[in-house]
Amino acid sequence: LAEAYRRRTLSPAEVTERMLARIAAINPTIKAYYQVDEDGARAAAKAAEARWAKAAPAGPLDGIPVSIKDHLQTKGLANPRGSFLNALTAADFDAPVAARLRESGAVILGKTTMPELSVIPVTTSVVFGATLNPWDLSRSPGGSSGGAAAALAAGLCTLAVGTDGGGSIRLPAAFTGLFGLKPTLGRVPYWPGQTDRTVAGPIARTAADAGLMMNVIARPDGRDWQELPRDDTDYRAAASRPVKGLRIGYSR
């Protein structure tokens, strides 16, 4: 998409409109999004289009449609954490991941579903119902980032942000045929709600796409006391390196 924007064969506004139309057609069935920000997405796409017209994109994700998991505060959108106990009140700030995506010009389409308070590894809740696996509607996309994976697998976004403490990115990615990464704790700034294991990370169709998102969301923020110093890794380039010689750690 970024290359098509550069060549002017596609526009962010056109892509966003197609994505919103696809969400309207498919999301009522699979329930991947609980909130879609049509006005915000269109405004972001229009701004991205103007930057691309001047050959001055804001960043590597300028004009790219993305979704963000419920867990992560995104200004203007609600984050009830899958529970009817939490009001659908719009957040008044961006968590670090949302802030980095917005700075890069990404088009935030909306917020994706999660199970109530992340307590089970399938994405279902009293307030939003069950999120379905686009490959087989009789099955679950897993959890807790099931809405993120379902949205991406169904073509309702181009990149998705999930969170993972005990498999919440890795399970849904595996269940839907996608690539998911749980980054090292502290590599992607996470605030508020830091824990000793929960992190935010990308769900994508390829490792290279995930690396492109990592190049954006792994930038320093300052609010997360656990964040690691910037290491200037090009994650997109790293995704193409051979795996020969790497070791896999396994805990029985």
N, C-alpha and C positions, 0 to 999 in steps of 0.2 A: 504493500500500500504506500509506504513512504516513497519508494522509487516511482510509483505511478503518480504520486503527487508532484514529485520533482519534475517528471516529464510532462505534467499537465494532462495526462490521459484520464485521470480521475480527480475528483475534488473531494475534500473532506465533507462538504455539505451534502454532496450526492451520496457518498458512502454512508453518512449518518442517517439520511432519510431512508435509504434502503434497509439499514439496520433497525431503525425504529419500526418500519413497516413489518419486518420479519418478527420482531418482538411482539407486535400487536397480534400477529397471526398465530404464533406458536406458544408464546409464554402462558396464555390462559390454560393450556393443556399440561405443560410440564412444570409450571410454577417455579421457574428459576429465579426470577426477579420478584421482590415484593414491592419495590418502588422504582419507577422509571422516571427519569428527569428529562422529559422531552424538551422543555424550554431551555434548560441549562445546556443540554447536549447540542441543540441547534445553535445557541450563542457561541459555544466553544468551537464548533465546527466552522462557523462563519469567521471567527477571529483567526483560526488556523488557515483558512483559505486565503485570507488577506496576507498572512505572513508568507505562505508559499508563493503567492503571486509576486512577492518582492524577493523571492529566493532567500528568505531570512527566517527559516523555521526556528521555533523556540527551543527545540530539542529533538532527539531521535524519535520521540513518540508524537510529534505534532500532528494533530488530526486523526490519530489512531483511536478507534472506539474501544473502550475498556469498561470492565465492570469491577466493582469493589464489594467485598464480602461485608455482610451486616456488622460483624465485629468491629470494623474500623470506622471511626468517626470521619464523616465527610460533610463539609459545611453545606447546610441547606437541606440535607437528607437525614432521615431518621435511622437510628441504630438500636432497635429494640432487643437485639440478641436473641431473636426467635421466640420471645416470650410475650404473652398478653399482659404480664405484670409490669412491663415497661411501656411507657407512653410512646406513641409515634410522633415524638417531638424532634424537630429539625436540630441537628448539631450546629453550634455556632463557631466551630473551628474545624480545621483539617488535621487529622492525624498525620504523622510524618509521611507515610506512603501516599496518602491522598495529596498532600502538599507537593511532593516531588513529581507526581504524575501531572498535576495541574501546571506546575512550572514548566514541564516539558511540552505542554500544549495538548496532552491527551484529552480526548473527548470522553468524559465520564457519563456513561449511559444510565447508570443507576446502581442500586444495591441488591445483592443476591442473598438468597435464603440460607439459613443454617438451622440445625435442630435447637430446641429450646436450651439456651445456656451452654451449648456444645456438649451436652452430657451423653449423647449416644452417637454411634458412627453411621447413622443414616439420617438423611435430612427430612425431618417431619416435625411439625409442631402444631399445637392446638390452634394457634392464631393464623398460620398461613397454610396449613394442610401439608400434604406430602409432595415433595419435589420428585419428579420422575426422570428416569434415565432415558435420554432421547433415542438411544439405540434399541431399547426394549421398554415400553411403557409399563410393563408388569414388574419392572425391577427398579431398584434405587441407584442413584449415582453415588451412594456412600455419603460420608460426612466427616467432619462437619462442614467442609467447604463444598457441599454438594450442589448448591445453587450456582456457584462459580463454575464448576466443572460442567454442569448441565447446560448452562448458558453458552459456554464456549463450544461444547460438542454439538450443540444445535445451531451454531452459527449466529448466536445472538450477541456476540461481541468478538473482538479479535484477540484480546488478551484479557486475562482475569486475575484478580488478586485474591488469594486465599490466606488463611492462617493455619498454623499447624503446631500442636503440642504433642499429640500422640498418634499422628497419622492423618490429620485433618486436611492436608493437601495431598498427601501421597495416596491415600485410599481412593478419593474421588477421581484423581488422575488415572489411577489404574483401572477403575471401574468404567471409565468412559473413553479409554484409548488415547489419553493425552499425556503430556509431559508435565510433571509437577516437581517443584524443588522446595524442600525445607532448608533454608539457608542456616548457616552457623548462627547460634545465638549472638545477637549484637551486631551482625553484619548489616541487617536492614533495621534501621531505627524503628522502635515500636513503643508507642505511648498514646494514651495512658494505659494502665493495666499491665505493666511489665510483670513477667513471672520468670521462673527459672527454666522454662522450656518453650513457651509459646512464642512463635515468630510469624512474621508476614512474609509471603513469598509468591512467586509467579506460578500460574497455570497457563500453559501455552500448547500450541500444536507441535512445536519443535523445540529442541534444546536451544537453538540459535535465537528463536523468538523470546524464550525465557531469559536468555542472556541479555538481550536488548532491554527487556524490562528491568533486569537486575542492574544494568548500568545506570538506570534512572533512580530506582528506589533504594539502592545501597548508598546513596550519597548521605553525608552527615546531616544531622538535624539539630542536635544539642539538647533536646528534651528528654531523651532516653539515657539514663545514667549508665546503662549497660552497653551502649553502642561502642563498637570497635573503631579504632582509628581508620581513616580511609586508606585502602591499600592500592588504589588505582588499577585494579584488575579490569581488563576488558573482558567481561563475561561472554559477550557474543563471540569474540574471537576464541576464547577458551573452549567454547562449546564444540569447535571443530578440531580440537586436538585429539590425537589417537589415545585410546584408553590403555594401550599396552604399557605395562609396568606399574599401573595403578593398583593399589591394594584395597580390598573390601573388608571392612570390619563387620563381624557378625556376632551377635549376642544370642546364645541359645535360649 
